[in-house]
Amino acid sequence: MKKTIRFGVIGCGLMGREFAGAAARWSQLASGIAKPEIVGVADPNPAARDWFRDNFPAVRISSEDYRDLLADPGIDAIYAAVPHLLHEKVYIDVLESGKHLLGEKPFGIDKAANDRILAAVKKHPELVVRCSSEFPYYPGCQELIRRIGADAFGKIIEVRSSFCHSSDMDPEKPVNWKRQVEKNGEYGCMGDLGIHTQHVPFRMGWTPENVFAKLTKIIRERPDGKGGRAPCLTWDNALLVSDVRGADGDLFPLVMRTMRLMPGATNSWSLEVLGLKSSARFTTDDPNAFFYTDSWGKEQAWCRVGVGYKPMIPTVTGGIFEFGFPDAILQMWAAFLLELEGREPAFGLLRPEETALSHRLQTAALLSHREGRVVSLTEI
């Protein structure tokens, strides 16, 4: 019988429900991975908690105070999906309670908060602590990762990574906490979306040495939901360009784009690697495809192959079918459960030290934009 790991969920919104959906589909996994069981939920909104109680009979604790979950010895691990302002307090409290943690990005509202979270992580080396990032678990991206590991691209020319959506394109969409610096943080779109563009490059050893950033505020006020208007103080879109040192010792540009206002992009994540030997790209806009170049001497042609359902962790789903976002969530959670068991997945979740690098990069990006210059990460 599979081992069961008992979870508490702090924050019962969109991503909390996605975790619950993955737990409900656990039988789809073909390998013997420990099973997550949601036994406790915490959220100030009783309706959000009731959804969990109505759909998951194992839930025995429902509270507006997350500390009730931390005090329960029957909970092994916590998934925390709360606004950035709360990351520091909640994550540190989870660690001090002796429970494993999967937290949401950016792992602290700013670098100072992230530093304090990392200090708490170091005090508890017995705990598994990771940051959520699901997009690398699409089969097409996994193929790209394998090719990077096999040095299939030769000398790197450029790497481009982006996460764009258009959910804020409507100027009359009411303001929310992601538009408020005191809750979202000064990073703006970088804090909410940046780690998605950094997970694979960081894991591949592509560490930014510097950054030049162009940040834009496009919609400066929105309805406040009370008949008035409220200022939008956080950055809408961000373009970051960094120098990265390749395996040959030479520098190449890593271009990272995070956009909340991208016309036509529902929720578009992409990664592209350009090399002298070959090139490849993957985008969630075409989730069943993997693009690569085929070369005839001086000329190269882009080719498209249908990847099918070939995830990192095997499932019962046939390979002829297509992979989607709920499947990526399932794969990410399966990878986290493997790590909780002390097993190493082929591609693991974002580590605390990688969130620290992300904060250095994004803090440098703020300085770069403010001063209009390239900022070395050694300055941060």
C-alpha positions in Angstrom: 0.0 0.0 0.0 1.2 3.5 -0.8 2.4 5.7 2.0 0.0 8.6 2.7 1.4 12.1 3.4 -1.2 14.3 5.2 -1.4 17.9 3.9 -2.8 21.1 5.2 -3.7 23.8 2.7 -3.3 27.5 3.7 -5.1 29.6 1.2 -8.1 27.9 -0.5 -8.3 29.9 -3.7 -7.4 29.0 -7.3 -4.1 27.2 -6.7 -5.3 25.5 -3.6 -8.1 24.0 -5.6 -5.7 22.9 -8.3 -3.7 21.0 -5.7 -6.9 19.4 -4.5 -7.7 18.4 -8.1 -4.3 16.8 -8.5 -4.7 14.9 -5.3 -8.1 13.6 -6.5 -6.4 12.3 -9.7 -3.5 10.5 -8.0 -4.6 7.1 -9.3 -3.6 8.3 -12.7 0.1 8.0 -11.8 1.5 4.6 -12.8 4.4 4.7 -10.3 4.4 3.9 -6.6 4.6 7.5 -5.2 3.3 8.4 -1.8 -0.3 9.7 -1.9 -1.2 13.2 -0.7 -4.3 13.4 1.5 -5.8 16.9 2.3 -6.9 16.8 6.0 -6.9 20.4 6.9 -7.7 23.8 5.3 -7.3 27.4 6.5 -8.7 30.5 4.8 -10.5 33.6 6.1 -13.3 32.9 3.6 -15.7 30.2 4.9 -17.1 29.5 1.4 -13.6 28.7 0.1 -13.1 26.2 3.0 -16.6 24.7 2.5 -15.6 23.7 -1.1 -12.9 21.5 0.3 -15.1 20.0 3.0 -17.8 19.3 0.4 -15.5 17.6 -2.0 -12.8 16.0 0.2 -14.2 13.9 3.1 -10.8 13.5 4.6 -10.8 17.2 5.7 -11.2 17.2 9.4 -9.9 20.7 10.3 -11.4 23.8 8.7 -10.2 27.1 10.3 -9.8 30.8 9.5 -6.6 30.7 11.4 -3.7 28.8 9.7 -2.0 28.2 13.0 -4.6 25.6 13.9 -3.2 23.5 11.1 0.4 24.0 12.3 -0.5 22.9 15.8 -2.0 19.6 14.6 0.4 16.7 14.8 -1.6 14.8 12.3 -0.5 17.1 9.4 2.9 16.3 7.8 3.2 19.0 5.2 1.7 22.3 4.2 0.9 23.9 0.8 0.7 27.7 1.3 -0.9 29.8 -1.5 -1.3 33.2 0.1 -0.6 36.8 -1.1 3.1 37.9 -1.2 2.8 40.1 1.9 2.0 37.0 4.0 4.8 34.7 2.7 7.4 35.6 5.3 5.2 35.1 8.3 3.3 32.1 7.1 6.3 30.2 5.7 8.5 30.8 8.7 5.7 29.7 11.0 5.3 26.5 8.9 8.9 25.7 9.2 9.0 26.4 13.0 6.1 24.0 13.4 8.3 21.2 11.9 6.2 20.6 8.7 7.4 20.3 5.1 6.5 23.2 2.9 5.5 23.8 -0.7 5.1 27.6 -1.1 4.1 29.9 -3.9 6.3 32.3 -5.7 8.0 34.7 -5.2 8.8 33.2 -1.7 8.7 36.6 0.0 7.4 40.0 -0.9 11.0 41.3 -1.3 14.6 40.3 -0.9 14.7 41.1 2.8 11.7 38.8 3.4 13.2 36.1 1.3 16.5 36.4 3.3 14.6 35.7 6.5 12.7 32.8 5.0 16.0 31.3 3.8 17.4 31.7 7.3 14.5 29.7 8.7 15.1 27.0 6.0 18.7 26.7 7.1 17.6 26.1 10.7 15.5 23.1 9.6 17.6 21.0 7.2 15.4 18.0 8.0 12.4 19.6 6.2 11.8 19.6 2.4 11.0 23.1 1.3 10.2 23.9 -2.4 8.6 26.7 -4.5 5.8 26.0 -6.9 6.5 26.1 -10.6 4.6 23.8 -12.9 5.3 24.7 -16.5 8.6 22.8 -16.9 6.6 19.6 -16.5 5.0 19.7 -19.9 6.5 16.9 -22.0 7.7 19.3 -24.7 9.7 21.3 -22.1 11.0 18.1 -20.6 12.4 17.2 -24.0 14.0 20.6 -24.3 15.6 20.1 -20.8 17.0 16.7 -21.9 18.6 18.2 -25.0 20.2 20.9 -22.9 21.6 18.2 -20.6 22.9 16.3 -23.6 24.6 19.5 -25.0 22.6 19.1 -28.2 22.7 22.9 -29.0 26.5 23.4 -29.1 27.5 26.9 -28.5 24.6 28.9 -27.2 23.6 32.0 -29.1 20.7 33.1 -26.9 18.0 31.8 -24.6 14.5 33.4 -24.4 12.1 32.6 -21.6 8.7 34.2 -21.2 5.4 34.1 -19.3 2.6 36.3 -20.7 -1.1 36.6 -20.2 -3.8 39.1 -21.1 -6.1 38.8 -18.0 -5.5 42.5 -17.2 -6.0 43.9 -20.7 -9.4 45.2 -19.7 -8.8 48.7 -18.2 -12.1 48.4 -16.3 -11.2 45.2 -14.5 -11.4 46.0 -10.8 -8.2 46.5 -8.9 -6.9 43.6 -6.9 -4.0 42.9 -4.4 -1.6 42.3 -7.2 -1.9 46.0 -8.1 -1.0 47.1 -4.6 2.7 47.5 -3.7 2.0 46.9 0.0 0.5 43.4 -0.7 2.2 42.4 -4.0 5.6 44.0 -3.6 7.5 46.4 -5.7 8.5 43.7 -8.2 5.0 43.8 -9.7 4.6 41.3 -12.6 8.1 40.0 -11.9 7.2 38.8 -8.5 4.2 36.9 -9.6 5.5 35.6 -13.0 9.3 35.8 -12.9 10.1 32.5 -11.3 8.2 30.8 -14.1 10.8 32.2 -16.5 13.7 31.4 -14.3 13.2 27.8 -13.1 14.6 26.0 -16.1 17.5 28.4 -16.8 18.6 28.4 -13.2 18.5 24.6 -12.9 20.5 24.3 -16.2 23.2 26.3 -14.5 22.5 29.5 -16.4 23.1 32.0 -13.7 22.7 35.7 -14.6 25.7 37.8 -14.0 23.9 41.1 -14.5 20.6 42.6 -15.7 19.3 45.4 -17.8 15.6 45.9 -17.2 12.8 47.8 -18.9 9.6 48.0 -16.7 6.3 49.5 -17.8 3.1 50.7 -16.1 0.4 50.8 -18.7 -2.9 51.0 -16.8 -2.4 53.4 -14.0 -5.9 53.2 -12.3 -8.8 50.8 -12.2 -12.3 50.6 -10.6 -12.0 50.1 -6.8 -15.1 48.0 -6.6 -16.8 50.6 -4.5 -17.8 53.1 -7.2 -14.5 55.0 -7.3 -11.1 54.6 -8.8 -7.9 53.2 -7.3 -4.3 53.6 -8.4 -2.4 50.7 -10.0 1.1 51.0 -8.5 2.8 47.8 -9.6 4.6 47.1 -12.9 2.4 45.6 -15.7 5.2 44.3 -17.9 8.9 43.6 -17.6 11.7 42.8 -20.0 15.0 41.6 -18.4 18.2 40.9 -20.4 21.1 39.2 -18.6 24.6 38.0 -19.4 25.0 34.3 -18.7 28.2 32.3 -19.0 27.9 29.1 -21.1 29.8 25.8 -20.7 32.5 27.1 -23.0 33.1 30.2 -20.8 31.6 32.7 -23.2 28.7 34.9 -22.4 25.3 34.7 -24.1 22.1 36.7 -23.5 19.2 35.3 -21.4 16.1 37.3 -22.2 13.2 37.0 -19.7 9.8 38.6 -20.4 6.9 38.7 -17.9 3.8 40.4 -19.1 0.3 40.9 -17.6 -0.7 42.8 -20.6 0.1 40.7 -23.7 -2.6 40.9 -26.4 -3.9 37.5 -27.3 -2.0 35.5 -24.6 -4.4 33.7 -22.3 -1.7 32.1 -20.3 1.4 31.7 -22.5 4.7 30.2 -21.2 7.6 29.6 -23.6 11.2 28.7 -23.6 13.6 28.9 -26.6 17.2 27.9 -26.9 19.2 29.1 -29.9 22.5 27.3 -30.6 25.1 26.9 -33.4 24.6 23.2 -33.5 20.8 23.2 -33.2 17.9 25.1 -31.7 14.6 24.2 -30.0 11.5 25.8 -28.4 8.4 24.9 -26.5 5.3 27.0 -25.8 2.1 26.2 -24.0 0.3 27.9 -26.9 0.9 24.6 -28.8 1.2 22.1 -25.9 1.4 19.0 -27.9 4.3 20.3 -30.0 8.1 20.4 -29.8 9.9 22.6 -32.3 13.5 22.0 -33.3 15.8 22.9 -36.2 17.0 20.5 -38.9 20.2 21.7 -40.6 21.5 21.4 -44.2 24.8 23.1 -44.1 24.2 26.8 -44.1 20.4 26.6 -43.9 18.2 25.5 -41.0 14.5 24.6 -41.1 12.2 24.6 -38.1 10.4 21.3 -37.6 7.4 20.4 -35.5 6.8 17.1 -33.9 3.8 16.0 -31.9 5.1 15.0 -28.5 1.9 13.3 -27.1 1.3 12.3 -23.5 4.9 11.5 -22.4 5.3 13.0 -19.0 8.4 12.8 -16.7 6.5 10.6 -14.3 4.6 7.8 -16.0 0.8 7.7 -15.9 -1.9 5.4 -17.1 -2.9 7.9 -19.8 -2.1 6.7 -23.3 0.7 8.5 -25.2 -1.6 9.4 -28.1 -3.4 11.9 -26.0 -2.6 15.6 -25.3 -1.1 17.0 -22.1 -2.6 20.1 -20.4 -2.2 22.4 -17.4 -3.9 20.0 -14.8 -1.5 17.3 -16.0 1.5 19.7 -15.3 0.1 20.4 -11.8 -0.1 16.6 -11.2 3.5 16.1 -12.4 4.8 18.9 -10.2 3.0 17.5 -7.2 4.3 14.0 -7.9 7.8 15.4 -8.1 7.3 17.1 -4.7 6.0 13.9 -3.2 9.1 12.0 -4.5 11.3 14.6 -2.8 9.3 14.1 0.4 10.1 10.4 0.2 13.8 11.1 -0.2 13.8 10.2 -3.9 15.2 12.4 -6.6 12.9 13.2 -9.6 14.5 13.8 -13.0 13.6 17.4 -12.7 12.8 18.8 -9.3 10.9 21.8 -8.0 12.4 25.2 -7.5 14.7 25.1 -4.4 15.0 27.8 -1.7 18.4 28.9 -2.9 17.0 29.4 -6.4 14.3 31.7 -5.0 17.1 33.7 -3.4 18.8 34.1 -6.8 15.4 35.2 -8.2 15.2 37.9 -5.6 18.7 39.1 -6.3 17.9 39.3 -10.0 14.6 41.1 -9.5 16.0 43.5 -6.9 18.8 44.3 -9.5 16.1 44.7 -12.1 14.4 47.4 -10.1 17.7 49.2 -9.7 18.5 48.9 -13.4 15.2 50.4 -14.4 15.5 53.2 -11.9 19.0 54.2 -12.9 18.9 53.2 -16.6 21.9 51.0 -16.5 23.2 47.4 -16.4 23.4 46.2 -12.8 25.7 43.4 -11.7 24.2 40.9 -9.3 27.3 41.4 -7.2 25.9 44.8 -6.2 22.9 43.1 -4.6 
